Amino acid sequence: MQNSGKMSRVFLILFILFSNNIFGQGSYGKWNQKFEQLGTMLPTPNAYRTASGAPGIDYWQQRADYKIDVTIDDENQMLSGEEVITYFNNSPDVLRYLWVQLDQNVRANDSNTPLVTPSTMSNSYSGKRLQSLTGSFTNAKGEKYNGGYEISYVKDLNNKNLNYSIVSTMMRIDLEKPMSTGDSYTFKIKWSYEINDRMKLGGRGGYEYFPKDGNFSYTIAQWFPRMAVYDDKEGWQNKQFLGRGEFALAFGDYELNITVPADFVVAATGSLQNPEEVLTKKELERYEKAKQTFDKPVIITTQEEAIKKENNPIKNKTKTWRYKAEMVRDVAFAASRKFIWDAMAVKLDNYTPLAMSYYSKEGNPLWEKESTKAVAYTLKTYSKHTIEYPYPVAISVHAASIGMEYPMICFNFGRPKEDGTYSDATKWRMISVIIHEVGHFFIPMIINSDERQWTWMDEGLNTFVQSLTQKEYYKDMPLRRGTAESIVDYMRSPKDMLRPIMTNSEQIASREFGANAYGKPASALSVLRETIMGPELFDYAFKEYSRRWAFKHPDPADFFRTMEDASAIDLDWFWRGWFYSTDNVDVSVEGVKWFKMKNVDKPFENKAKVENKEIKGKKNQSDDPKYAMPFEPSEFYFSSTNKNEYREFMNQVDDDKIKMQNSNKNFYEVTFENKGGLVTPLIIEWTYEDGSIEIEKLPAEIWRLNETVVSKVFVKDKIVKNIKLDPNKETADVNMDDNNFPRLELKSDFEKFTN
């Protein structure tokens, strides 16, 4: 019992000694739940989607196969088509009706989009803006434009009319017999619509008219009635299309037959099935050569050949281009007699896709130099960071005013001046959009998130990997998005102008949409990769997410959970702060105390009152030495326990040795304040009296006991001259003025200019 008492006293003494060091700065502050788990906010795991973020043992998804015949009327800018859809019910549910997307109805005269779009008056208006207010849109012939679908029929395979109801941009087809699990159902739709002038009306697809040569280029997208997604999360995803939220679709196989004027060149999702029927002998030879060429693009249709067709168009003959695509969620195509066409093969580990570009002479010489090369680079980088590109082609099509993606094909802007000259800004902007849109072939065309619900899951993730491509292949290109520093201006915006990333795209104002859906999530992932997890660990987890959800339908919880599951890092605080809040990073160095050990020759029992000399984080004045580093240190005493009891417990600790080892150390107690609310790692740059520099990193969990203020003691061999927080701007701190100790005189841009 006596020995037990001694041991108890030793434990008490040690707890007091060490608790002052370890727990002294852990006093609780205001609790905002920043480190609470996301469990209650995320969907409950089940047999379809597991707690690890992987598809469950009973995961299922629907399938839709299409056979489509479509014709472009180049005289009247009309698109007409007939399609046969076979829908497979792989769900455990009985379906009594089907929902089909009718995206072109967003341009119908009775569309809700103009009604729900806020507008204001101005002192001056462009013609295009005035048209949007009056609704007086016209077609190429000057007649009133109506872009909605004309549905000729909806029938079953026996040509029996089916009952259907059109609800704005959705159509419900009522089934005569319910579909049980494992059933398939085939039906037919015939439709047509007037193609929109993309230059006047905007939009993801449409046509561009070239008055100098009297020809059109068509980029046809979201153009045919398409099956909506039915899944385990939402049931039918039949959210109306208002113009911004993009789409969610089921995977399936496509047969696509496109009939156009005989001198047109057609680019489309999938593999061309009849090149010998639609290409000239020379074009066919070049096409085959391109499949074996890896160093530079092969011109298949030359500029001279395209110009010849422009000047002598064929009006009375047609050709049908036949394409097939397997396991895709959509198809799109582009068609024009103006197209120049080039291609080159890209060698990946297991596949050799063709990178191709289609462009009019108005895009040259820029497109011939840069487009296909950018496609190839993108396939390589994204294959490294997500999954290897499995499709046979990757296509970039020149368009004056659009950047938009579909499986295997995208439409991209970037046009030189009429004399063929272009600025670096034009070149970089074009390459950037090509990388971005080709990147979408992976995210979300393969890793198939719901764009209509969660824009950030395709735009944000894609913008992040786009930044990795630019860093690898275009080191001189300005990087607009995908770094911590690039999102600072947006993050410091007034709170009433901000929305969390986890907000539906239709509920975000246009002026914030790009930053919220593209820039902020890309910057967040950059911070996660470069600062929190490290590239190796992040890349492994991100690739695992891509592998798990390729050709499936992930939602945000699947991404969040997989990133943690594959890395062993608890990131709930990160998702909560960056994705669910509008907090920002604003950490200041509020104070520094410097301590050195009292003269070691003095006896332990001669204790004196410790005087703390604290330097508050005020703005430094060069003529005021009390705000300079180093300042005079305070002294502290080494407090010893009874040596016999201490050694009895520790069995090996020598107080004198410890005292001597630390006699020349410098102890700096630094206080940090979290002013922005978003918890973050602390990256500290120490500049020493001898001019040397050290970088030290503290994980974000330093804030776990007090989310507002935290102090930390750092032990240094050298005397510190300056402390700087986030020296390389890795955390998106919105105010760097208070990141230095002592404070620096930071000049405004105006002061820099006037001086």
BELTAZI-V927553 format. One line per field, one symbol per residue. ss: DSSP state (H for helix, E for strand, - for the rest). psi: psi as a letter, one per 20 degrees, with the letter a starting at -180 (. if undefined). burial: 1 if it has 24 or more other C-alpha atoms within 12 Angstrom, else 0. Layout:
ss->???
psi->???
burial->???
This chain:
ss->-HHHHHHHHHHHHHHHHHHHHH----------------HHH-------E-----E-------EEEEEEEEEEE----EEEEEEEEEEE------EEEEEEE-HHHHH-------------------HHHHHHHH---E-----E-----EEEEEEE----E--EEEE--EEEEEEEEEE----EEEEEEEEEEE--EHHHH----EEEEE----EEEEEE-----EE--EE---EE--------------EEEEEEEEEEE---EEEE--EE--HHHH--HHHHHHHHHH-------EEEE-HHHHHHHHH------EEEEEEEEEEE----EEEE---EEEEEE--------EEEEEE-HHH--HHHHHHHHHHHHHHHHHHHH-------EEEEEE-----EEE--EEEE-----------HHHHHHHHHHHHHHHH-------E-------HHHHHHHHHHHHHHHHHHH-----------HHHHHHH---HHH-------HHH--HHHHHHHHHHHHHHHHHHHHHHHH-HHHHHHHHHHHHHHH--E---HHHHHHHHHH------HHHHHHHHH---EE-EEEEEEEEEEE----------------EEE--------HHH------EEE------HHHHHHHH----HHHHHHH----EEEEEEEEE--E----EEEEEEE----EEEEEE-HHHH-----EEEEEEEE---EEEEEE-------E------EE-------HHHHHH-
psi->hghhgghghgggghggghhhggihjjqpapojkhjqqigiiqqpqaihpriijqqrhjqqqrqpqqoppqppnihjlqpqqpqppoppnjrjqppirqpppmhiiijqhkqighhjoqqrqriqqrhghhhhhijlqrahjjrppojrqoogqoraijkppqpqppndjqppopphpqprpiqqpprqpprrrppqohhgiarhrbqppnhhjkrqppooqliqpqprppaigicpnkpqoihgpdrpqqqaqqpoooprqhjqppprpapphlhihiqrggggghghhhijpihqqpogorhghghghghmqphjqrqoppqqpplrirqrrqpqiipqprqqqooagiqmrppqqpqrhiiqighhhhghghgggghgghhhidrpoirhqoppppqhkqoqqrpiqqpqanprrhjiqqrhggghgggghggghhhihgojhgnmrnhhgnhhhggggghghghhghhgimhippohrjqghijggghjqqhiiqqqhlpqhijpqhhigggghfgghghghgggghhghqgggghgghhgggghjpkanqrghhgghghghiikpojhhgggghhirjqronpqohqpppqqqqpiiqqhimqrppopopoqmrppphjniijqqqrpqrqqqooqrphggghhghiipoghggghhjhjqpoooppqpnhihoqqqpopopprhjiqqpppppqhihjhhoigpqqppppqhrpphqppplhjliikpioihkiqorqqooqrhghhgh.
burial->00000000010000000000000010000000111001000100100111111110001111111111111111001111111111111110001011111111111100101000000000000000000100101111000011111110111100000101010111111110001000011111111111111111111111111000001111111111111111111001111111111111111111111111111111111111001001100010011001100001111111101110110010000011111111111111111111111111111100011111111111111111011111111111111111111111111111111111111111111111000000000111111111111111111111111111111111111111111111100000001111111111011100000111111111110001111111111111111111111000011111111111111111111111111111101111111111111111111111111111110100000000000001111111000000111111111111111000110000000000001001101111111111111111111111100000010011111111111111111111011111111110111111111111111000000000000
